[in-house]
Amino acid sequence: DLLFISNLYTRAKRGRDAIETANQALSLASGTERRQIAKTTLATALQTNGDPAAAERVLREVLHEVPGNTMALNNLGFFLTERGERLDEAVRLITQALKVDPENPSYLDSLGWAYLWLGRLDDAEKYLTDAVRFDPDSSTIREHLGDMYRQKKDPEKAKAMWEAALRMSADAEDAGRLKKKLGR
């Protein structure tokens, strides 16, 4: 399926191919739900390809069409957080997604990550530890938890989380970033 292929291109950092494939999926999508999924996939491809304004525009379209779309709420909140922009809005968006799906590890991670950016370390720890409990094999969640422990001045826990994230990481760029955090 084209959405799956677009996601593979995104993971492989082949942004143009990911965008093109997501646009193909969108043009072929019938029904509101399939169009929403295609648009969310397109937004992720745009974000990965370095066009955060277009990614945000697409996600806001999705939310205009279906205000409670949890994936769009979470992704927009996460993208804003990653850019360090409008963090209060990011928290509101992600919190809305969590109200619908309170055990979703991606949403818990996003909220913890936003709280980390805001310097609300106790809140960040709560949501990130919940996220890792629901998805113990996520390299991203472990890395975020390590970053939070670094901010809390607990280098042993930070190192343990980054080591775990490195073992789980399948992406060379992520592995390089983690090795740098570990001083390697």
N, C-alpha and C positions, 0 to 999 in steps of 0.2 A: 504494500500500500504506500502511496506517495507520502503520507504523513510520517510513516516509519522511516522512509528513505530520507526525508528532510531532516528528521531528528538525527539520523546517522551522519549526515553531512554536517550538521551543527556540531556534533561531538568531535568530528574530524577537523573542525575549524575550517570547513569549506563553505564559508558564508554565502557566496553568490549562488552556489549550487543549492544550498539549503533554502534560500529565498525563492529561487526559481521553482524548485520542486513544491514548496509550500503554496506558492501562487497557482501552480497547476492544480494542486489538490483543492484549493479554494474555488477555482473556476469550475471544477467538476462536482463540488460538494452540493448535495441536495438535502434540504431540510435544515432547520435552524441549528440543531445540535452539531451536525457535521461541519457547517460553516463556522460555528463558534470554535470548534476544535482546530479547524484549518487556520483561522485567524490567530489563535493563540500560538500555534506552531510557527506561523509566519512572524509573529512578534518576537519570539525567542530567536529565530534566525536573524532577524534585523538587529536585535540587541547584540548577538554574538558577532555579527558582521560590522559592528561599530556605528550603528545608526540608532542611538537610543531615542531620538525624537520620533522617528517613524515607529519604533516599537511601542512607545508610549501612546502615540496616536491610534495605532491599531487596537491596543488593549482598551483604550477609552471608548472606541467604537463598540467593542464587544460589550463593555459595561453599560453603554447607552442602550444597546439592544436588549441585553439581559443583565440587569443591575446586580443580580445575585450570583453571577458566574464565579464560582470559587477559584477556579484556576486563574482567571483573568485578575481577580482581586489580589491573589497571592503574588502572581508574577509581576504585576505593576508595582505592588509594594516592595517586592524584592529588588526590582530594577531601580526603583528610586533609592532604596537603601544602598545598593552597590555604587550608585553615583554620589551618595552622601547628600541627596537633595530631598527637601520636603519630608523629613523623617517622621514628623507627626502625622502627616497624611499616610505615609507608608504603614505606620502602626495601625491606623484606623482601617485601612484596606485589608491588611492581613488579619486583623482581629475579626472582621466581618467573615472572612473565609473560615476562620477557626470556629466561629459560632455554628457553622453548618457542619463542619468536619473536624471536631475537636481533637481527634487522635491522628491526624494526618502529619507524618513526620516532616514533610517538606514545609508545611505551613508553620509548624512549631519552630522549625529551624529558621524560617524567614523572620518570625517575630523575635526570636532570640537574637538573631543577627541585627535586626533594627534596634533592639534595646541596647545591644553592645555599642553600636554607633552613637547612640544617645548617651552613653556612659551610665546607663541603668544596669549595673553589673549583676545585682541580685535577680532582677527580672530576666536578664539575659541567661543567667545560669539556670533558672527554673525552666525556661522554655527549651533551651538547648539540651539539658539533661533529659527532659521529657522526649525530645526528638530522638535522641540516641537510644532511649529505651524502646521506642517503637521501630527504629531502624538502626540496629547496632552495626550494620555493615556499610554505612554511608561514610565514605571518605570526606565528603563536604561537611557533614554534620560534625564529625570528629575534628576536622580542622577548625571549624568555627568554635567548638568547645575549647580547643587548645588556645585559640586567640583570646577567648574570654578569660581562661585561667592565667594567661600572660598578663592581661589587664588587671586581674585580681592579685597579681604578684605571687603566683604559685607556680614557679618554674617547673617543678617536678610533675605536677598534673598536666601542665601545658605540653611538656615534652612527651609524656605518655600518650596524650591524645594525638599529637602530631606524628609520633611513631606509628600508632595504629592507623592513622589516615594514610600515611605513606605505604604501609603494607597493603592497604585496600585500594590504593590509587592505580588506575589503569591508564591515566593520562600523563604523558611526559611533562607537559607544562605544569600540571599540578604537582607532580613528583619533584620537579625542580624547585618550585616555590616552597614545598614542605622541607626539602633538604636545606634550603637557605635558612628557614626558620630554626632548623635543628643545628645549624652551624656547620654543615658539611660541604 
